[in-house]
Amino acid sequence: MLRIQSLSKSYRLGSNEVPVLRGLSLEVGAGEMVVIMGPSGSGKTTLLNCISGIDLPDDGTVSLQGHVVDYQSEAERTRLRRHQIGMVFQFFNLIPTLTVRENVALPFLICGIRGKQPARRVQDLLEEVGMGHRSEHLPFQLSGGEMQLVSIARALAQRPALLLADEPTGNVNPHIGRSIMEILRSTARRENSGLLMVTHSPEHAAWADRICFLKDGRIACELLQHGQRDALAPIHEKLLTLEI
Amino acid sequence: MNARLAVHMAWRSLRHHRTVAIATVLGVALGMAVVAAILIVDYHSTQARIQTRLTENPLPMIDPLFPSESKAPLHILHVSFERAGQVLPGPQGGFPSQEGQVNHDLSAESPPTRRGEEDYQAMRLAVRLASLLAFSVGAVIVFYTMRFSVTSRSREFCLLLCLGERRANVVLSLLLETLALGLLGTLLGLLAAFPAALALIRSGISTTGRVPVGGFAVPWAELLVMAGLSVLIALLAVAGPARAIVKMNIVDVLQPRFLTGDVNEGSLKIRGFSLLFPPLLAAAYLALRPFLLSWLSVVQFFLFESVYVLVLTLAGLWWMTPLLRGLIGLFETALKPLLPLEALLAGRRMRLTSQKLVFTLAGVALVFSLLTALHDITRSLKHEIQRWSEDALSPYTFFKKNEWSAINPDLFSKIVAANNIYFFRLSDKVRGEFPIRLIASADVNPFLQAQGKPPLLPGTVMVSHTMAARFGLKLGDSVIVENDRAKYRFPVIDVTDKVGFFAEDDQYVDLKSYLLFSDGNPLFVDNLEKTLGRFGIIRPKQDGESPSRQAVAELKPFYTMTKEGHALKRWQQAEIDRDFLIFDFILAMTIVLAAVGVTNSILIQVHTRGREFSVLRTLGVSRLQTMRLLLVEGGINGLVAALLALFLGNAMGAISVSFLDRFTLFEYEFVFSVRDSLWISLLAVVTCSVAALYPAFVANRISSAESLHYE
C-alpha cells in the first residue's frame, strides 16, 4: 500500500548540509501497523513529514496505493493530504476555536463535502473513540487524552489509506496511552488503513505488526512483532543492540 | 542592570520581527507626518494674508443715513431689532445657538463676532481633530505591537529569568525597542511632513478655506512638542507589557506549548451586566443634556457631546463583547453558504477572541467614522450651497451699468418685455454690521406678486436668510433704524434669498447678508438711492429657463454682464470641494494608516498562529484556501468596523451638522445618505481585505514542518 524507495532528505544549517534520511526504504501494507523507533534526530518526524508532503524529499520515491507521489506538484500534495493520508500529532493540534464535532468534520469541510452522510460519519467516529458525549465542547475543555482521541477521529474521517501518527501517546499518561493505542489500532484495522507510527515507548511499539528501527537515516533493522503486546523483551534487546 | 544584554535582546527582537517592526515604524511615521503636515499648513494658513477670489474693485463705502455730500460723523446711528409681539425666541431644536448669545436688542455699537471667523475657526478645529485621529491610529498600532512583542517572547523572557536575569532588565530591553521604533517613526514622519505640507500649500490647500499666499512658515515649537509626544506615546506603550512581565508566571509560561489559540473559559463568558452600561450611560446623558446646553458654550457643548459619543461607542465596544460576537456571527452566517470553511474558521476565531480585536476594530471604525461624519458635513454644506444657489444664483445674470451710457427708459422697457425677463435695478451695498441695499420697487414687485408674496414698499424690508440667522430675525419682526431726528420701524415682510443678491468681491458670509429696502424711503433718498441702477440683475420670467444671449446683447449698450449665475454656482461648488481637500488628504493618510494597522494585527496573528495554519495544511487546506481564510478575516474586520462606523460616523455627523447650523450662519441640515454609507462600508471592507493580502502571503510561506516541530 505504501512503498518508499531510497528516500533522502538533508537540511542546510548555515554552510553545512546535514543529511537526515539516507536512502531509506520501507513498505506498509493495508491494515498493517508499522512502528518506527529511533533516537532523537534520526529522522523519524522528517520521514512522516516527507510522506505527507509537508516537507519535500531530496531524492527517492514514495508510492501510495500503487501511485507514485509527485512531490513537485502542490496540488497533488494537497490532494494526498485530503484524501489518502490522516495525521495524528503528539500535541493533538486540534483547532482551538472549533468544537469537537467541527474539528472531526473539518476534513469534509476542507473538501467542500456537506450533507447528512459526513455528519453521520463524524458522529460514528466520535462514538467509536468514545467522545460522542463531548461533541459540542471546545478543545480547551478536554483532557490531553480526550484531545488525542478527537485527533484520531479527525485523522480517520476521510477513510485515509494511510494513517501517520507522530508519538500519539507522548503527551498523555500511560493508562490513557493504552486506551489511545487500543482505539488507534482497532479503528485503523477496521478501516483497513495502514498505520505508520513513531514512538519512543517499547510498550506502545509492542502493539505493532512490525517495528522498524531507524538509525542514521536508514532502517537499521526490522522486528516482526505481530501485535504481541507482552513481548517487550525483543524490542528492548534490539534497542540495546542498536544503541538507540 | 545589564544594559548591553538589554540592547542585544531588543536588537534581536526587532530583526526577528522585521515586518511587524516596519509596520510599527510606518504607523508612527504616517501619524506624525499627517499631524506635522497639518500643523505646518495651518500655521501657514493663519499667518498668510487673505487673498480674495474675485477681482472686481471693492465698492465705495456709503453712509446710508446721510447725504453723500455730508461729511458729518456717524454719531447718532442706531440700528436694532424688535421681535414680533415682544416674544424673545429661545434656542431651537434643543441645540445651543449663536442666537442665544446675541443681545436681542443688538445695536451697531455692540456688534457680534467678526462675520465668517466662526466658520474658519470651526474648520481649523475640525482639521486639527481629524489629524489627531490619524495620530491616534498610529499610537494604537504601537500599543498593539508591544503587546504582541511581550506575548510572543514570554518564553524567552522566562528563560532569561530562570537564568538569573532581572525583570527590570527585561523591561529595559522592551523600552529600548519601543524607543528605537518611536524615534525612527517620528523622525521619518517629520521628514515626510515638509514635502507633504509644501505640496498641499502649493496646491492652494489651507485649513481655513482661504487661499494662503507668500512664503513657507513653519511652527517649530509645535512640531517639537508633537515629536516629543509621539516618542512619549511610543514609550507609554511599554507600560502595559512591562506590567505583564512583572506579573509573568514562569512555571505557566514554560509549560509545553499546545495549540490553544488564546481560547479559554473567559472567551465563552457573557457579561450580562456590562450590556447595561451603554444604555444607562446614554440615558444619563439624555437626562443631563438640557442642563449642559445651558451651562456650556456652543463649542464646549459640541466638544463634550462628540467626545461623549466616541467614548460611549468605544466603551460599548469594549464592554459589549457579546455585541461584537453577534455582529461577527451575523457575517459568518451570511458568508457560510458561499465560503463554508473560511466563514467557520475565520468567524469562530474572531468571535472567540473578540476582545482582542477591539484595538484593531476601534482603529478602523474610528477612521471610517470620521470619513462618514465628514461626508455628512460636506453633503450638508453642499446641500446648503445648492439650495442657496438655486434661489440666489442660478436664475440670475449680473450686470454693472456702463458709466458713459444714459438709459433710454422706453427702449429699456421694450428690451425687457421682448425678452420676457425681469430686470431688477440695485443700489450699492452698504458695508458694515448692517449691510443695506436698495432695490427698485417697480422692478421687484411684479416678481413678488407673481410669487404670491407681499410687495416691498418704502416702509418695509426684506431680509436674506444669512442676515436673519445672524440676528435671529423672523417674518413679522421689525428693523428699527434711528437717527437724531427720528426712529423708523420697518416690518420684515419676507426672509428670502430669491432676490437682492449681487455677486461681488467679499467674504462669502458678507455676500449673503443684506437688508433689502425699496426706493422711496426718506432715510435713503439723499444718499443710497442715488446709486440705484448702478447694478442690475435679470432673471427669466419662466422658472427654469436661462436668460437668452440676445437679452444680454441687447442690454449691452446700457449694462455690461459681470457674472452668470449658473457659472457662479459651479464655481461655488468647486470652491467647497477645494476647501475640503485638506480633509481628503488627512483621510487618505488615515485610511493608509488603518490599512497598516490591520495588516500589522493580522500579520501578528499569522506569526502566532503558524502552528494552526500548518495543521490546516496537513489536513489538506490548500494555499488558496489559506489566503481566502485571511482575506475573509480581513473582510469581516472591515464589515464589523463599517457597521460601527455607520453608527458612530453618522452620530458624529449629526452632531457636527447641528453644531455648524448653530455656530455658523449657514443653514445646515443633516441628511442620511444610503449611497454614501454603502460606499464607505465597501471602502472599509476593501481596505481591510487588501490589508490582509500581505499577511496571507506570509501565511502561505510558513513551513508546516517547522511550525509543527514540538518546541
Interface residues (C-beta under 8 A of the other chain):
Chain A: T45 T46 N49 S52 I54 D55 E74 A75 T78 R79 R81 R82 H83 M87 F89 Q90 F91 F92 N93 L94 I95 P96 T97 L98 E102 L106 P107 L109 I110 C111 G112 R114 L138 P139 F140 R154 N171
Chain B: P256 R257 F258 L259 T260 G261 D262 V263 N264 E265 L268 P340 L341 L344 L345 R348 R349 R351 L352 T353 R611 E612 S614 V615 L616 R617 T618 L619 G620 V621 S622 R623 Q625 S703 S704 A705 L708 H709 Y710
